[in-house]
Amino acid sequence: MEFGWTEQQQAYRQRIRDFLDKTLPDDWDNIALHGPGSPQQTAYSKEFCPKLHAEGLFVPHWPEKFGGRGGDSWDHFILGEELWQVGEPRGAQYMSVNWIGPVLMRYGSPEQQAKFLPEILGGKVTWCQGFSEPSAGSDLAALRTHAEPVEGGYSVTGAKVWTSYAGLGDYCFLLARTSSDRKGGIVILLVDMDSPGIQVKDIPSVIGRGDIHEVFFDEVFVPADRLLGEIGQAWEIINFGLANERIGIPRYAFSEKMLHRAVERLKKDGRYNDPVIQDRLGRVLALCQAARLLVYKVIDERSKAKEPNAYGNLARWSVVRADQAVNDFMTEFMPDGLLGADPLQTAHHQRAIAAGIASGAAEIQLNLAARRHLNLPGDR
Protein backbone atom coordinates (compact mmCIF):
# COMPACT_ATOMS: atom_id res chain seq x y z
CA MET A 1 0.00 0.00 0.00
CA GLU A 2 1.29 3.46 -0.90
CA PHE A 3 1.11 5.95 1.96
CA GLY A 4 2.88 8.80 0.17
CA TRP A 5 1.38 11.83 -1.52
CA THR A 6 1.56 12.44 -5.25
CA GLU A 7 3.55 15.40 -6.56
CA GLN A 8 0.28 17.11 -7.43
CA GLN A 9 -1.04 16.65 -3.88
CA GLN A 10 2.21 17.92 -2.38
CA ALA A 11 2.07 21.00 -4.59
CA TYR A 12 -1.58 21.54 -3.61
CA ARG A 13 -0.70 21.32 0.09
CA GLN A 14 2.15 23.78 -0.36
CA ARG A 15 -0.17 26.16 -2.19
CA ILE A 16 -2.51 26.16 0.82
CA ARG A 17 0.40 26.79 3.20
CA ASP A 18 1.65 29.67 1.07
CA PHE A 19 -1.84 31.18 1.06
CA LEU A 20 -2.07 30.92 4.85
CA ASP A 21 1.38 32.45 5.30
CA LYS A 22 0.42 35.52 3.31
CA THR A 23 -3.18 35.81 4.55
CA LEU A 24 -3.36 35.13 8.29
CA PRO A 25 -2.83 38.28 10.37
CA ASP A 26 0.00 38.65 12.87
CA ASP A 27 -2.47 38.35 15.77
CA TRP A 28 -4.12 35.19 14.43
CA ASP A 29 -3.14 33.10 17.50
CA ASN A 30 -5.04 35.51 19.71
CA ILE A 31 -8.09 35.41 17.42
CA ALA A 32 -8.04 31.58 17.41
CA LEU A 33 -7.90 31.61 21.21
CA HIS A 34 -11.52 32.78 21.44
CA GLY A 35 -13.04 29.76 19.68
CA PRO A 36 -14.85 29.20 16.34
CA GLY A 37 -18.16 30.54 17.67
CA SER A 38 -16.75 33.72 19.18
CA PRO A 39 -17.50 37.18 17.75
CA GLN A 40 -13.77 37.60 17.02
CA GLN A 41 -13.31 34.42 15.00
CA THR A 42 -16.72 34.68 13.34
CA ALA A 43 -15.91 38.19 12.16
CA TYR A 44 -12.51 37.10 10.85
CA SER A 45 -14.02 34.07 9.07
CA LYS A 46 -16.17 36.44 7.02
CA GLU A 47 -13.00 38.13 5.80
CA PHE A 48 -11.01 34.94 5.36
CA CYS A 49 -13.50 32.66 3.58
CA PRO A 50 -14.15 34.97 0.60
CA LYS A 51 -10.37 35.24 0.11
CA LEU A 52 -10.10 31.46 0.31
CA HIS A 53 -12.84 31.10 -2.28
CA ALA A 54 -11.18 33.62 -4.59
CA GLU A 55 -8.12 31.32 -4.55
CA GLY A 56 -10.29 28.32 -5.47
CA LEU A 57 -9.64 26.73 -2.07
CA PHE A 58 -12.93 27.11 -0.22
CA VAL A 59 -14.91 24.24 -1.77
CA PRO A 60 -12.48 22.43 -4.11
CA HIS A 61 -14.38 19.16 -3.62
CA TRP A 62 -17.79 20.54 -4.64
CA PRO A 63 -18.99 19.77 -8.19
CA GLU A 64 -18.35 22.52 -10.71
CA LYS A 65 -22.06 23.07 -11.28
CA PHE A 66 -22.35 24.12 -7.63
CA GLY A 67 -19.35 26.45 -7.68
CA GLY A 68 -16.56 24.04 -6.77
CA ARG A 69 -13.58 22.70 -8.70
CA GLY A 70 -14.78 19.10 -9.04
CA GLY A 71 -11.90 17.85 -6.87
CA ASP A 72 -11.91 14.59 -4.96
CA SER A 73 -12.24 13.79 -1.27
CA TRP A 74 -8.48 14.06 -0.81
CA ASP A 75 -8.47 17.68 -2.03
CA HIS A 76 -11.09 18.42 0.58
CA PHE A 77 -9.23 16.67 3.36
CA ILE A 78 -5.79 18.07 2.61
CA LEU A 79 -7.37 21.51 2.84
CA GLY A 80 -9.02 20.60 6.15
CA GLU A 81 -5.75 19.33 7.61
CA GLU A 82 -3.87 22.51 6.75
CA LEU A 83 -6.61 24.79 8.07
CA TRP A 84 -7.10 22.87 11.31
CA GLN A 85 -3.35 22.71 11.79
CA VAL A 86 -3.30 26.49 12.21
CA GLY A 87 -6.48 26.66 14.31
CA GLU A 88 -9.27 26.72 11.68
CA PRO A 89 -9.62 30.28 10.30
CA ARG A 90 -12.90 29.32 8.61
CA GLY A 91 -14.42 29.45 12.09
CA ALA A 92 -17.89 27.91 12.19
CA GLN A 93 -18.09 27.99 8.39
CA TYR A 94 -16.17 24.72 8.14
CA MET A 95 -19.53 23.08 8.92
CA SER A 96 -21.24 24.65 5.89
CA VAL A 97 -18.47 23.40 3.61
CA ASN A 98 -18.05 19.93 5.12
CA TRP A 99 -21.60 18.70 5.40
CA ILE A 100 -24.38 21.32 5.14
CA GLY A 101 -23.51 22.05 1.51
CA PRO A 102 -23.10 18.39 0.48
CA VAL A 103 -26.42 17.53 2.15
CA LEU A 104 -28.17 20.30 0.22
CA MET A 105 -26.56 19.19 -3.02
CA ARG A 106 -27.83 15.64 -2.52
CA TYR A 107 -31.24 16.19 -0.93
CA GLY A 108 -32.18 19.83 -1.41
CA SER A 109 -34.77 21.07 -3.88
CA PRO A 110 -33.53 23.18 -6.82
CA GLU A 111 -34.95 26.24 -5.07
CA GLN A 112 -33.14 25.42 -1.81
CA GLN A 113 -29.91 24.83 -3.68
CA ALA A 114 -30.28 28.11 -5.56
CA LYS A 115 -30.79 30.02 -2.32
CA PHE A 116 -28.41 28.47 0.17
CA LEU A 117 -25.42 27.22 -1.82
CA PRO A 118 -24.42 30.63 -3.26
CA GLU A 119 -24.70 32.11 0.24
CA ILE A 120 -22.33 29.46 1.57
CA LEU A 121 -19.94 30.14 -1.30
CA GLY A 122 -20.02 33.84 -0.41
CA GLY A 123 -18.26 32.95 2.84
CA LYS A 124 -20.34 35.17 5.08
CA VAL A 125 -23.10 32.93 6.52
CA THR A 126 -23.02 30.73 9.59
CA TRP A 127 -25.13 27.62 10.12
CA CYS A 128 -25.93 25.88 13.38
CA GLN A 129 -27.42 22.42 13.81
CA GLY A 130 -30.51 21.95 15.97
CA PHE A 131 -29.94 18.33 17.01
CA SER A 132 -29.41 17.66 20.75
CA GLU A 133 -32.13 18.32 23.30
CA PRO A 134 -32.25 18.13 27.13
CA SER A 135 -33.77 14.63 26.83
CA ALA A 136 -32.27 13.64 23.47
CA GLY A 137 -28.53 13.96 23.26
CA SER A 138 -26.91 10.60 22.65
CA ASP A 139 -30.28 9.13 21.66
CA LEU A 140 -31.07 11.57 18.88
CA ALA A 141 -34.22 9.72 17.80
CA ALA A 142 -35.78 10.61 21.19
CA LEU A 143 -36.04 14.30 20.25
CA ARG A 144 -39.26 16.06 21.21
CA THR A 145 -39.21 19.44 19.47
CA HIS A 146 -42.53 19.45 17.62
CA ALA A 147 -43.32 20.72 14.14
CA GLU A 148 -47.07 21.15 13.80
CA PRO A 149 -48.30 21.30 10.19
CA VAL A 150 -50.14 24.59 9.65
CA GLU A 151 -51.28 26.48 6.60
CA GLY A 152 -48.23 27.21 4.44
CA GLY A 153 -45.71 25.35 6.60
CA TYR A 154 -44.95 24.30 10.16
CA SER A 155 -45.21 25.79 13.64
CA VAL A 156 -42.20 24.69 15.69
CA THR A 157 -42.13 24.53 19.49
CA GLY A 158 -39.41 22.99 21.63
CA ALA A 159 -35.84 23.38 22.85
CA LYS A 160 -32.33 22.46 21.73
CA VAL A 161 -29.17 22.39 23.83
CA TRP A 162 -25.40 22.36 23.24
CA THR A 163 -26.12 24.03 19.90
CA SER A 164 -22.80 25.19 18.48
CA TYR A 165 -22.63 28.66 16.88
CA ALA A 166 -26.32 29.50 17.39
CA GLY A 167 -25.58 32.90 18.92
CA LEU A 168 -24.26 34.30 15.65
CA GLY A 169 -25.95 31.81 13.32
CA ASP A 170 -27.90 32.84 10.24
CA TYR A 171 -29.62 29.49 9.68
CA CYS A 172 -30.40 26.37 11.68
CA PHE A 173 -30.44 22.82 10.29
CA LEU A 174 -33.28 21.81 12.59
CA LEU A 175 -34.62 18.37 13.49
CA ALA A 176 -38.21 18.31 14.68
CA ARG A 177 -41.00 15.77 15.08
CA THR A 178 -44.36 15.63 13.31
CA SER A 179 -45.51 12.30 14.78
CA SER A 180 -44.64 9.74 17.45
CA ASP A 181 -42.96 7.44 14.92
CA ARG A 182 -39.47 7.24 16.45
CA LYS A 183 -37.49 7.90 13.26
CA GLY A 184 -40.11 8.16 10.54
CA GLY A 185 -41.80 11.06 12.34
CA ILE A 186 -38.74 13.34 12.17
CA VAL A 187 -38.44 16.14 9.64
CA ILE A 188 -35.58 18.51 8.77
CA LEU A 189 -36.32 22.21 8.48
CA LEU A 190 -33.98 24.95 7.26
CA VAL A 191 -34.82 27.76 9.66
CA ASP A 192 -33.92 31.45 9.58
CA MET A 193 -32.43 32.23 12.99
CA ASP A 194 -34.00 35.69 13.01
CA SER A 195 -37.52 34.19 12.84
CA PRO A 196 -39.95 35.48 15.51
CA GLY A 197 -40.22 33.12 18.46
CA ILE A 198 -36.57 31.99 18.60
CA GLN A 199 -34.59 32.72 21.76
CA VAL A 200 -30.89 31.88 22.08
CA LYS A 201 -29.05 31.68 25.41
CA ASP A 202 -25.29 31.35 25.64
CA ILE A 203 -23.96 28.50 27.81
CA PRO A 204 -20.81 29.75 29.61
CA SER A 205 -17.98 27.26 29.26
CA VAL A 206 -14.21 26.85 29.13
CA ILE A 207 -14.22 25.67 25.50
CA GLY A 208 -14.58 29.12 23.95
CA ARG A 209 -17.00 31.99 24.20
CA GLY A 210 -20.06 31.69 21.97
CA ASP A 211 -19.52 28.07 21.01
CA ILE A 212 -22.53 26.41 22.68
CA HIS A 213 -26.07 27.52 23.42
CA GLU A 214 -29.62 26.70 24.40
CA VAL A 215 -32.15 27.52 21.69
CA PHE A 216 -35.89 27.83 22.38
CA PHE A 217 -38.62 27.72 19.73
CA ASP A 218 -42.03 29.16 20.61
CA GLU A 219 -44.52 28.61 17.76
CA VAL A 220 -41.88 29.52 15.18
CA PHE A 221 -43.35 29.55 11.67
CA VAL A 222 -41.26 27.76 9.06
CA PRO A 223 -42.47 27.88 5.44
CA ALA A 224 -43.22 24.57 3.72
CA ASP A 225 -40.49 25.17 1.14
CA ARG A 226 -37.93 24.93 3.95
CA LEU A 227 -38.65 21.22 4.47
CA LEU A 228 -35.54 19.30 3.39
CA GLY A 229 -36.17 16.04 1.56
CA GLU A 230 -39.30 13.94 1.62
CA ILE A 231 -41.45 13.06 4.63
CA GLY A 232 -39.90 9.94 6.21
CA GLN A 233 -36.48 10.58 4.66
CA ALA A 234 -34.97 12.59 7.53
CA TRP A 235 -33.11 9.72 9.21
CA GLU A 236 -31.37 8.84 5.94
CA ILE A 237 -30.33 12.48 5.51
CA ILE A 238 -29.12 12.73 9.12
CA ASN A 239 -26.89 9.66 8.71
CA PHE A 240 -25.46 11.03 5.48
CA GLY A 241 -24.70 14.37 7.14
CA LEU A 242 -23.19 12.86 10.27
CA ALA A 243 -20.96 10.57 8.22
CA ASN A 244 -19.43 13.70 6.70
CA GLU A 245 -19.34 15.65 9.95
CA ARG A 246 -17.69 13.08 12.22
CA ILE A 247 -14.49 12.71 10.24
CA GLY A 248 -14.69 16.14 8.60
CA ILE A 249 -12.70 17.76 11.39
CA PRO A 250 -9.05 16.59 11.31
CA ARG A 251 -8.34 17.53 14.92
CA TYR A 252 -5.25 15.34 14.93
CA ALA A 253 -3.55 17.83 12.57
CA PHE A 254 -3.82 20.60 15.17
CA SER A 255 -2.74 18.17 17.89
CA GLU A 256 0.32 17.02 15.93
CA LYS A 257 1.33 20.62 15.33
CA MET A 258 1.08 21.33 19.06
CA LEU A 259 3.13 18.22 19.79
CA HIS A 260 5.90 19.38 17.43
CA ARG A 261 5.82 22.81 19.07
CA ALA A 262 6.18 21.07 22.42
CA VAL A 263 9.26 19.17 21.17
CA GLU A 264 10.89 22.42 20.02
CA ARG A 265 10.30 23.98 23.38
CA LEU A 266 11.50 20.94 25.31
CA LYS A 267 14.72 20.98 23.32
CA LYS A 268 15.16 24.67 23.98
CA ASP A 269 14.62 24.12 27.72
CA GLY A 270 17.03 21.15 27.82
CA ARG A 271 14.33 18.66 28.84
CA TYR A 272 13.89 16.74 25.60
CA ASN A 273 16.27 13.87 26.53
CA ASP A 274 14.39 13.02 29.73
CA PRO A 275 13.47 9.32 29.26
CA VAL A 276 10.03 9.81 30.82
CA ILE A 277 9.26 12.62 28.38
CA GLN A 278 10.65 10.59 25.47
CA ASP A 279 8.41 7.66 26.34
CA ARG A 280 5.31 9.82 26.63
CA LEU A 281 6.10 11.65 23.40
CA GLY A 282 6.38 8.38 21.52
CA ARG A 283 3.09 7.10 22.85
CA VAL A 284 1.24 10.31 22.08
CA LEU A 285 2.71 10.60 18.58
CA ALA A 286 1.64 7.00 17.90
CA LEU A 287 -1.93 7.89 18.84
CA CYS A 288 -1.85 10.85 16.44
CA GLN A 289 -0.55 8.69 13.61
CA ALA A 290 -3.12 5.96 14.30
CA ALA A 291 -5.91 8.54 14.17
CA ARG A 292 -4.56 9.95 10.92
CA LEU A 293 -4.39 6.55 9.21
CA LEU A 294 -7.86 5.51 10.33
CA VAL A 295 -9.28 8.77 9.01
CA TYR A 296 -7.37 8.27 5.75
CA LYS A 297 -9.03 4.86 5.39
CA VAL A 298 -12.44 6.51 5.67
CA ILE A 299 -11.47 9.19 3.13
CA ASP A 300 -10.13 6.53 0.76
CA GLU A 301 -13.42 4.64 0.93
CA ARG A 302 -15.34 7.87 0.38
CA SER A 303 -13.20 8.68 -2.67
CA LYS A 304 -14.22 5.27 -4.07
CA ALA A 305 -17.92 6.03 -3.48
CA LYS A 306 -18.30 3.32 -0.82
CA GLU A 307 -21.12 3.58 1.69
CA PRO A 308 -20.25 4.92 5.18
CA ASN A 309 -19.46 2.18 7.69
CA ALA A 310 -18.16 1.62 11.22
CA TYR A 311 -14.67 2.81 10.34
CA GLY A 312 -16.02 6.36 10.57
CA ASN A 313 -16.95 5.73 14.20
CA LEU A 314 -13.59 4.05 14.94
CA ALA A 315 -11.72 6.95 13.33
CA ARG A 316 -13.73 9.45 15.37
CA TRP A 317 -12.81 7.60 18.58
CA SER A 318 -9.13 7.53 17.63
CA VAL A 319 -9.12 11.27 16.90
CA VAL A 320 -10.58 11.96 20.34
CA ARG A 321 -7.91 9.82 22.03
CA ALA A 322 -5.12 11.59 20.15
CA ASP A 323 -6.51 15.06 20.86
CA GLN A 324 -6.84 14.42 24.57
CA ALA A 325 -3.47 12.66 24.86
CA VAL A 326 -1.64 15.66 23.38
CA ASN A 327 -3.54 17.98 25.69
CA ASP A 328 -2.69 15.85 28.74
CA PHE A 329 0.99 15.78 27.76
CA MET A 330 1.24 19.53 27.30
CA THR A 331 -0.73 20.28 30.43
CA GLU A 332 1.62 18.07 32.48
CA PHE A 333 4.97 19.17 31.03
CA MET A 334 4.36 22.80 30.04
CA PRO A 335 1.42 24.12 32.08
CA ASP A 336 2.57 27.74 31.74
CA GLY A 337 1.25 27.64 28.17
CA LEU A 338 -2.23 27.68 29.69
CA LEU A 339 -1.37 30.69 31.85
CA GLY A 340 -0.87 33.10 28.96
CA ALA A 341 2.49 31.98 27.58
CA ASP A 342 0.99 30.36 24.46
CA PRO A 343 -2.48 31.41 23.23
CA LEU A 344 -2.52 28.60 20.66
CA GLN A 345 -1.96 26.01 23.39
CA THR A 346 -4.94 27.45 25.23
CA ALA A 347 -7.02 27.21 22.05
CA HIS A 348 -5.99 23.57 21.62
CA HIS A 349 -6.75 22.86 25.29
CA GLN A 350 -10.27 24.21 24.88
CA ARG A 351 -10.92 22.19 21.74
CA ALA A 352 -9.54 19.00 23.33
CA ILE A 353 -11.99 19.36 26.22
CA ALA A 354 -14.86 19.33 23.73
CA ALA A 355 -13.41 16.64 21.46
CA GLY A 356 -15.11 13.74 23.22
CA ILE A 357 -18.55 15.36 23.04
CA ALA A 358 -18.70 17.43 19.86
CA SER A 359 -19.89 15.66 16.68
CA GLY A 360 -21.24 12.76 18.72
CA ALA A 361 -20.04 11.61 22.14
CA ALA A 362 -17.01 9.32 21.98
CA GLU A 363 -18.77 6.57 23.93
CA ILE A 364 -21.61 6.61 21.41
CA GLN A 365 -19.07 6.10 18.63
CA LEU A 366 -17.89 2.94 20.39
CA ASN A 367 -21.47 1.73 20.71
CA LEU A 368 -22.08 2.34 17.01
CA ALA A 369 -18.84 0.57 16.09
CA ALA A 370 -19.89 -2.42 18.21
CA ARG A 371 -23.21 -2.66 16.40
CA ARG A 372 -22.02 -1.90 12.89
CA HIS A 373 -18.62 -3.63 12.96
CA LEU A 374 -19.10 -6.45 15.48
CA ASN A 375 -22.80 -6.93 14.65
CA LEU A 376 -23.86 -6.72 18.30
CA PRO A 377 -27.58 -6.06 18.88
CA GLY A 378 -28.89 -2.53 19.22
CA ASP A 379 -30.51 0.41 17.45
CA ARG A 380 -28.44 1.42 14.42
Secondary structure, 3 states (H helix, E strand, C coil): CCCCCCHHHHHHHHHHHHHHHHHCCCCHHHHHHCCCCCHHHHHHHHHHHHHHHHCCCCCCCCCHHHCCCCCCHHHHHHHHHHHHHCCCCCHHHHHHHHHHHHHHHHHCCHHHHHHHHHHHHCCCCCEEEECCECCECCCHHHCCCEEEEECCEEEEEEEEECCCCHHHCCEEEEEEECCCCCCCCEEEEEEECCCCCEEEEECCCCCCCCCCEEEEEEEEEEEHHHECCCCCCHHHHHHHHHHHHHCCCCHHHHHHHHHHHHHHHHHHCCCCCCHHHHHHHHHHHHHHHHHHHHHHHHHHHHHCCCCCCCHHHHHHHHHHHHHHHHHHHHHHHCHHHHHCCCHHHHHHHHHHHHHCCCCCCHHHHHHHHHHHHCCCCCCC
